[in-house]
Amino acid sequence: MKNLLLTLVTLSVLLFIGCQENSITDPIQDTGLQKSDNPSILSGTIALESMLQDPHPVMNSYYIINGEIQYQHSLKFLDPIPPNLQYMVSLDLSVSANFTYLCTVSAPGTDIVSVGTISTSTNDNFYVSEEGIYFLEKTFLILGRDDGMVLKCKFLVTTDGLGLNEMWLELGNDTPNND
């Protein structure tokens, strides 16, 4: 009876998550945008709460990520005089997240296992085009794993702030480049 109940709960959670409307083109909204006294510096938090497909060739297995990205977005004017507006963005990211493994085909009672963490900080400086949009792809190593699994995040950076556009898992044995 306990196994049946656990199976039904797992299936209903997966059905609920699978049936939610999820648009790939809409960036994940940041929560807690905090403006400082300086209008060119923004800081905030982006929640990392999602179910990600397992990059291993295993059917019906997922990783659940829970955590957050704290950021500070600083806009620096290199040439503020029109018609050649030029901006440089300094972006500080601090990522803290936990991963659990969810497999719907495993034996009951062994289907949710903690598998790793991310705890890192990065700093990037880059130029933003005249349109004020820059796509930044970052790679974060998942600690506690021996297969080199990494979390890839694509951020949409504008002159007004930061948004998480997409995230996924990849396998590899290379050290992430955090580009």
C-alpha positions in Angstrom: 0.0 0.0 0.0 2.9 2.3 0.9 4.5 1.6 -2.5 1.3 2.2 -4.4 0.8 5.6 -2.6 4.4 6.6 -3.3 4.0 5.7 -7.0 0.7 7.6 -7.3 2.3 10.7 -5.7 5.3 10.6 -8.0 3.2 10.2 -11.1 0.9 13.0 -10.1 3.9 15.3 -9.4 5.3 14.5 -12.8 1.9 14.9 -14.5 1.5 18.3 -12.8 4.9 19.5 -13.9 4.6 18.2 -17.4 1.2 19.8 -17.9 2.2 23.3 -16.9 2.5 25.8 -19.6 6.1 26.6 -20.2 7.2 28.9 -22.9 10.8 28.6 -24.0 11.0 32.1 -25.3 9.9 33.8 -22.0 12.9 34.5 -19.7 12.6 33.3 -16.1 11.7 36.4 -14.1 14.0 37.5 -11.4 12.5 37.9 -7.9 13.6 40.5 -5.5 15.1 43.2 -7.7 16.7 45.8 -5.5 17.9 49.1 -6.7 20.7 50.9 -5.0 21.2 54.7 -4.7 23.3 54.5 -7.8 20.9 53.9 -10.8 23.6 52.1 -12.8 23.9 49.3 -10.1 21.1 46.7 -9.8 21.1 43.7 -7.5 18.7 40.9 -7.1 18.0 37.2 -6.8 16.9 34.6 -9.4 15.3 31.5 -8.0 16.5 28.2 -9.4 13.6 25.8 -9.0 13.1 23.4 -11.8 13.1 19.8 -13.0 15.9 19.2 -15.6 16.2 16.2 -18.0 18.9 13.7 -17.1 21.7 14.0 -19.8 22.5 10.3 -19.3 20.6 8.0 -21.8 18.1 6.9 -19.1 14.4 7.1 -19.6 12.1 9.0 -17.2 14.9 10.3 -15.0 15.2 13.9 -13.9 17.3 16.2 -11.7 15.5 18.7 -9.4 17.4 21.9 -8.8 16.7 24.1 -5.8 18.7 27.2 -5.1 19.3 30.8 -6.2 21.5 33.1 -8.1 22.3 36.4 -6.4 23.6 39.0 -8.8 24.9 42.6 -9.0 24.6 44.3 -12.4 26.7 47.4 -12.9 26.4 49.6 -16.0 29.4 51.7 -17.0 29.1 54.3 -19.8 32.2 54.2 -22.0 30.9 56.8 -24.5 27.6 58.3 -23.3 27.4 60.9 -26.1 25.0 60.0 -29.0 25.2 58.7 -31.7 27.9 56.2 -30.4 26.4 55.1 -27.1 28.7 52.4 -25.7 28.1 50.5 -22.5 30.1 48.0 -20.5 28.4 45.7 -18.0 30.1 44.3 -14.9 28.1 41.2 -13.7 28.8 39.5 -10.4 27.0 36.1 -9.9 26.9 34.0 -6.7 25.3 30.6 -7.3 24.1 28.3 -4.5 22.0 25.2 -5.5 21.3 21.6 -4.5 20.5 18.8 -6.9 18.3 15.7 -6.2 17.8 12.8 -8.6 14.3 11.6 -9.4 13.9 8.4 -11.4 10.4 7.1 -12.0 11.5 3.6 -13.1 13.6 2.8 -10.0 12.4 0.7 -7.0 10.0 2.5 -4.7 11.7 4.3 -1.8 14.9 4.8 -3.8 13.7 7.3 -6.3 14.9 10.6 -4.7 18.6 10.9 -4.0 20.7 14.0 -3.3 23.5 14.1 -6.0 25.4 17.3 -5.8 25.7 21.0 -5.1 26.8 24.2 -6.8 28.5 26.9 -4.8 30.5 29.4 -6.8 30.9 33.1 -7.6 31.9 34.7 -10.9 32.6 38.1 -12.3 32.2 39.0 -16.0 32.8 42.3 -17.8 31.6 42.7 -21.4 30.4 45.2 -23.9 26.7 45.6 -24.7 25.6 46.4 -28.3 23.7 49.5 -29.3 20.4 47.5 -28.9 21.3 47.0 -25.3 21.1 43.1 -25.4 23.8 40.5 -24.7 23.4 36.7 -24.3 25.7 35.3 -21.7 26.2 31.5 -21.4 27.7 30.3 -18.2 28.8 26.8 -17.1 28.7 25.8 -13.5 30.4 22.6 -12.2 28.2 20.4 -10.0 30.3 19.4 -7.0 30.1 15.9 -5.6 29.9 14.1 -9.0 32.6 12.1 -10.8 31.0 12.3 -14.3 31.8 16.0 -14.8 28.1 17.0 -15.1 27.6 20.7 -15.4 24.7 23.2 -15.3 24.5 25.4 -18.3 22.7 28.7 -18.0 21.9 31.2 -20.7 21.3 34.7 -19.4 19.7 37.7 -21.2 21.7 40.7 -20.1 20.4 44.2 -21.0 21.3 47.7 -19.9 18.4 47.5 -17.5 19.1 44.2 -15.8 19.5 40.4 -16.0 17.2 37.5 -16.7 17.7 33.7 -16.8 16.6 32.7 -20.3 17.3 28.9 -20.2 19.1 26.2 -18.2 20.0 22.6 -18.9 22.4 19.9 -17.8 25.4 18.5 -19.8 28.0 15.8 -19.3 31.7 16.3 -19.7 35.0 15.7 -18.0 36.4 19.1 -18.7 36.6 21.9 -16.2 33.9 24.5 -16.9 35.2 27.6 -18.5 32.6 29.9 -16.9 32.6 32.0 -20.1 
